């Protein structure tokens, strides 16, 4: 093959890619105004990756708008070429509609979808005065776990609730978990450690991890707890410590 035909072929390929990208961007820009038309343009894209990403955004906009039924939106999801896109599409519909039936169609993301619905709904059914061992909170959790389609006694759902409750405490106190029966007690206790580790990460990112003996930022305040102290001791402080105080 001579050099000129090869250059022409490469130019044509690049030009086609550029046209596909331009059509993708046009469809994406249209979604906020006319998601139905945008959906059709997304479907016409030949690049599966662009088409899937575009269609997901269009369905999400339609789900938020409420003009189509959940069943119709899921039918659109089922027409996507890639299995991951189909699952993600159903997840987005479930999230936007707070609809566990959509989560059931989310394939690999079904449980993630259900857990997301549970967590997002907590402000509606979990009073601010609730403690981790409050029987009313555990009863409400059982009802909501059933509503979103998770198994009875799902410890992931319990951990989501315990995290929300422990995160509300002015001072983190895992002792509030102790009145719980097993395995709830262990789930609550471990969730408190995970929450504290996340707070340590946030303190590191903000540059406020203290040297030993220095006051803790309010976000790291906790009741006496050797395991939390050990978790903090494993984290190097932000900046240099005075001589003899470095961990």
Secondary structure as GFF3:
##gff-version 3
##sequence-region A 1 247
A	DSSP	alpha_helix	3	30	.	.	.	ID=ss1
A	DSSP	alpha_helix	35	43	.	.	.	ID=ss2
A	DSSP	alpha_helix	48	65	.	.	.	ID=ss3
A	DSSP	alpha_helix	70	78	.	.	.	ID=ss4
A	DSSP	alpha_helix	83	97	.	.	.	ID=ss5
A	DSSP	alpha_helix	100	103	.	.	.	ID=ss6
A	DSSP	three_ten_helix	107	109	.	.	.	ID=ss7
A	DSSP	alpha_helix	110	125	.	.	.	ID=ss8
A	DSSP	alpha_helix	135	148	.	.	.	ID=ss9
A	DSSP	alpha_helix	155	168	.	.	.	ID=ss10
A	DSSP	three_ten_helix	174	177	.	.	.	ID=ss11
A	DSSP	alpha_helix	184	206	.	.	.	ID=ss12
A	DSSP	three_ten_helix	218	220	.	.	.	ID=ss13
A	DSSP	alpha_helix	226	233	.	.	.	ID=ss14
###
